[in-house]
Amino acid sequence: MVSLIEIILLSVLALCFITQMIFYWVVLVKPYCYMKSIKKGNIRFFSGFPPVSVIIYVRNRFYDLQDFLPALLEQDYPQFEVIIVNDGTTEENKNILFRLQEQYPNLYYTHIPEETRNVSRKKLGLALGIKAAKYDCLLFTEADSHTRSKDWIKLMARHFGKEKSVVLGMSAKESEKGFFTKFMTFDYFYSNLHILSIALLNHPYAGSSRNLICSKTYFNEQKGFIRQLLVDENANTKVELSPESVIMTDLNDYDWKQEKYKAETIALWNVEFFSGFFFILSVIACLIWGFLYLPTLPYMVGAAVFCYLTRFFSQLFVVNKTASFLKLEKFYLIIPLFDLLQIMVNLYFFMCRIVHKKEKYIFKYEKR
């Protein structure tokens, strides 16, 4: 006879398992299906090439602009400008910018006045960059990132049409050695997969400032822009997914932690997170309970193993197929470990956002 404890454990396991399967095979699989549609020629793009203003906020840190900027300034695009907003960068970088300005007439350079230390630095920097922009089509990236192809602007701009258009692109972390670094690579890819998946379901909520297009009109309607831009569901939001349009970033652990802390979430992703959290707990509980009474309860162990392996192979397919299409690093047997670590990390930052005042923390971060 099945006990009440067994019914509860199996019910929680089944509910969380079904919820997770819906997320993987209805939501997170969308980018993969979208890229297959592009490959088959089922997605139409705008034929025109609107003039583009590329805006880059450079914070008080050394970046190898000599390598980063020429690739951006030599994009294969008919009409564009690059605007650098300097927020206290090194003298070496300033000299590099002056030399590049002489070589590239479409490079413009501005800076944030030192006397504005008590205001939101990045918001002000972006506002200055937008004010200096000649064109309505604004393409954002950051100084810790670089393009993969000379067609990056062209691929992003091919979606830009209406006045309130927003185009979201994929950004990914460079693969490096080290367990924690590889985990950051996985987590950053997974977070971007979340954002693009929900946008493809016509409910966009955020976009990364490392790879995003919007109009001046749309940007001015937004209340805030830190690392993630809140995206209005009423905006004409498109998604660009191709290997050549991916922006690669040298995201360090400090910036990764800040982004995790400030990450915008919606109810849908809270359901995904908590269903994953309780799924792992219910699998462990069913295994323990089943092994304690293995002769009489083999179905407890069987149900737990079946659900876990099905979810694992779903993760393998969705994550690696999408990464393969985009020519990014794939993850195999390390996924279960990263999955468990990601749940614990997300729970930690979830609790931090509850305990601390997020707005005060962000304001302090922006002034660094």
LUMDRENLUM-141310 format. One record per residue (C-alpha): x, y, z; residue in one letter. Coordinates in steps of 0.1 Angstrom, whole numbers, padded with zeros to 4 digits, always signed. Layout:
BEGIN
XYZa;...
***
This chain:
BEGIN
+0000+0000+0000m;+0013+0034-0010v;+0019+0057+0020s;+0010+0094+0022l;+0047+0103+0022i;+0052+0084-0011e;+0022+0101-0027i;+0035+0135-0017i;+0070+0128-0030l;+0059+0114-0063l;+0034+0142-0068s;+0060+0169-0062v;+0084+0150-0085l;+0058+0147-0113a;+0046+0183-0110l;+0082+0197-0111c;+0092+0173-0139f;+0063+0183-0161i;+0070+0220-0155t;+0107+0215-0164q;+0098+0197-0196m;+0075+0225-0206i;+0103+0250-0201f;+0128+0230-0221y;+0106+0218-0249w;+0083+0249-0253v;+0104+0279-0241v;+0141+0272-0242l;+0140+0253-0275v;+0126+0284-0293k;+0161+0298-0303p;+0170+0265-0318y;+0138+0263-0338c;+0141+0299-0348y;+0176+0293-0362m;+0164+0263-0382k;+0137+0285-0397s;+0163+0311-0407i;+0184+0284-0423k;+0154+0271-0443k;+0147+0307-0455g;+0114+0310-0437n;+0123+0343-0419i;+0121+0375-0438r;+0143+0405-0431f;+0142+0442-0440f;+0160+0450-0472s;+0172+0485-0463g;+0203+0494-0442f;+0194+0523-0418p;+0224+0545-0407p;+0235+0532-0373v;+0251+0548-0343s;+0272+0523-0322v;+0275+0535-0286i;+0301+0521-0262i;+0304+0530-0226y;+0340+0526-0213v;+0343+0525-0175r;+0374+0533-0155n;+0393+0502-0164r;+0420+0493-0189f;+0406+0477-0221y;+0427+0467-0252d;+0410+0493-0274l;+0437+0489-0300q;+0424+0454-0307d;+0388+0460-0300f;+0380+0491-0319l;+0395+0486-0354p;+0374+0454-0359a;+0343+0475-0350l;+0353+0505-0371l;+0359+0483-0402e;+0325+0467-0402q;+0310+0460-0437d;+0282+0485-0435y;+0273+0515-0457p;+0268+0542-0430q;+0276+0540-0393f;+0294+0559-0366e;+0310+0547-0334v;+0307+0568-0302i;+0329+0561-0273i;+0318+0575-0239v;+0348+0577-0216n;+0342+0573-0179d;+0377+0579-0164g;+0397+0554-0186t;+0435+0552-0185t;+0458+0578-0202e;+0470+0550-0225e;+0434+0544-0237n;+0429+0581-0242k;+0460+0582-0264n;+0448+0552-0284i;+0414+0569-0290l;+0431+0601-0303f;+0452+0581-0327r;+0423+0560-0339l;+0402+0592-0345q;+0428+0604-0369e;+0426+0571-0388q;+0388+0566-0387y;+0366+0596-0394p;+0335+0577-0381n;+0349+0574-0346l;+0337+0600-0320y;+0348+0604-0285y;+0332+0621-0255t;+0336+0619-0217h;+0317+0622-0185i;+0327+0653-0165p;+0345+0646-0132e;+0322+0669-0113e;+0293+0645-0119t;+0305+0618-0094r;+0273+0619-0074n;+0250+0608-0102v;+0243+0575-0119s;+0274+0572-0141r;+0263+0547-0167k;+0229+0563-0172k;+0246+0596-0177l;+0272+0581-0200g;+0247+0565-0222l;+0226+0597-0223a;+0256+0616-0235l;+0263+0590-0261g;+0227+0591-0274i;+0227+0629-0274k;+0259+0628-0295a;+0244+0602-0319a;+0235+0614-0354k;+0212+0585-0362y;+0180+0571-0348d;+0191+0535-0349c;+0212+0529-0318l;+0234+0498-0315l;+0249+0491-0280f;+0279+0471-0270t;+0305+0473-0243e;+0343+0476-0241a;+0348+0441-0226d;+0333+0426-0257s;+0343+0420-0294h;+0327+0411-0326t;+0331+0379-0345r;+0325+0392-0380s;+0325+0423-0402k;+0288+0417-0407d;+0277+0422-0371w;+0261+0456-0377i;+0245+0443-0409k;+0230+0413-0392l;+0216+0432-0363m;+0202+0461-0385a;+0184+0438-0409r;+0157+0434-0383h;+0153+0471-0376f;+0121+0486-0391g;+0095+0505-0372k;+0102+0535-0349e;+0099+0515-0317k;+0119+0485-0329s;+0142+0466-0305v;+0166+0440-0317v;+0181+0416-0292l;+0213+0397-0300g;+0232+0369-0283m;+0263+0376-0263s;+0285+0348-0249a;+0315+0346-0226k;+0349+0336-0240e;+0358+0300-0230s;+0387+0298-0206e;+0403+0272-0184k;+0392+0267-0148g;+0361+0252-0133f;+0345+0284-0121f;+0353+0302-0153t;+0336+0275-0173k;+0306+0277-0149f;+0304+0314-0156m;+0304+0306-0193t;+0276+0282-0189f;+0256+0304-0166d;+0260+0335-0189y;+0249+0315-0220f;+0219+0301-0201y;+0208+0335-0189s;+0210+0349-0225n;+0191+0319-0237l;+0163+0327-0212h;+0161+0363-0225i;+0160+0354-0262l;+0136+0325-0257s;+0110+0346-0240i;+0114+0373-0266a;+0107+0347-0293l;+0075+0339-0275l;+0065+0376-0280n;+0068+0385-0243h;+0102+0403-0242p;+0113+0417-0208y;+0150+0425-0210a;+0180+0427-0233g;+0218+0428-0228s;+0235+0461-0234s;+0264+0441-0251r;+0243+0433-0281n;+0211+0453-0286l;+0195+0478-0311i;+0168+0503-0303c;+0156+0536-0316s;+0163+0569-0299k;+0126+0573-0293t;+0123+0540-0276y;+0153+0545-0254f;+0141+0578-0242n;+0109+0562-0230e;+0127+0538-0208q;+0134+0546-0171k;+0166+0528-0167g;+0195+0512-0184f;+0222+0494-0164i;+0235+0461-0178r;+0200+0450-0188q;+0175+0472-0206l;+0139+0466-0197l;+0120+0459-0228v;+0084+0469-0232d;+0061+0441-0245e;+0045+0466-0268n;+0078+0473-0286a;+0084+0456-0320n;+0110+0432-0307t;+0130+0410-0329k;+0158+0385-0322v;+0190+0381-0342e;+0206+0346-0340l;+0235+0337-0362s;+0272+0327-0354p;+0285+0359-0370e;+0262+0382-0349s;+0272+0368-0315v;+0292+0392-0293i;+0319+0376-0273m;+0328+0391-0239t;+0357+0388-0215d;+0333+0390-0186l;+0352+0388-0153n;+0339+0373-0120d;+0333+0407-0104y;+0310+0419-0133d;+0294+0385-0135w;+0284+0388-0098k;+0270+0423-0103q;+0249+0411-0133e;+0236+0382-0113k;+0226+0405-0085y;+0209+0430-0108k;+0193+0405-0132a;+0158+0413-0140e;+0134+0384-0136t;+0097+0377-0144i;+0072+0354-0128a;+0078+0328-0155l;+0115+0324-0147w;+0108+0323-0110n;+0085+0293-0117v;+0114+0278-0138e;+0139+0283-0110f;+0118+0270-0081f;+0105+0240-0101s;+0141+0231-0109g;+0150+0236-0072f;+0122+0214-0059f;+0128+0189-0088f;+0163+0182-0075i;+0151+0180-0039l;+0123+0156-0049s;+0146+0134-0069v;+0170+0131-0039i;+0141+0125-0015a;+0126+0097-0037c;+0160+0080-0041l;+0167+0081-0004i;+0132+0069+0005w;+0133+0042-0023g;+0166+0028-0012f;+0155+0026+0024l;+0127+0004+0014y;+0141-0009-0019l;+0126-0045-0019p;+0091-0031-0016t;+0095+0004-0033l;+0115+0000-0066p;+0091+0023-0084y;+0104+0052-0062m;+0139+0048-0074v;+0128+0041-0110g;+0106+0072-0111a;+0134+0094-0098a;+0160+0080-0122v;+0137+0082-0152f;+0127+0118-0145c;+0162+0129-0138y;+0177+0113-0170l;+0149+0126-0192t;+0155+0161-0179r;+0193+0157-0183f;+0190+0146-0220f;+0166+0175-0226s;+0192+0198-0212q;+0219+0182-0234l;+0198+0186-0265f;+0185+0222-0260v;+0218+0237-0247v;+0242+0219-0270n;+0221+0222-0302k;+0217+0259-0297t;+0254+0263-0288a;+0263+0242-0319s;+0243+0264-0342f;+0260+0295-0328l;+0294+0279-0329k;+0299+0282-0291l;+0313+0259-0265e;+0292+0229-0258k;+0286+0212-0224f;+0281+0175-0219y;+0286+0154-0187l;+0295+0186-0167i;+0259+0198-0171i;+0245+0180-0140p;+0272+0196-0118l;+0267+0231-0134f;+0230+0227-0131d;+0232+0220-0094l;+0257+0248-0088l;+0235+0272-0108q;+0205+0265-0086i;+0225+0272-0055m;+0240+0304-0070v;+0206+0316-0081n;+0191+0309-0047l;+0220+0329-0031y;+0214+0359-0053f;+0176+0356-0049f;+0180+0358-0011m;+0205+0387-0015c;+0180+0407-0035r;+0154+0402-0008i;+0177+0411+0021v;+0193+0441+0005h;+0178+0471-0013k;+0185+0465-0049k;+0181+0501-0060e;+0206+0514-0034k;+0231+0487-0044y;+0228+0495-0082i;+0232+0532-0076f;+0263+0526-0056k;+0277+0503-0083y;+0270+0528-0111e;+0291+0554-0093k;+0322+0532-0091r;
***
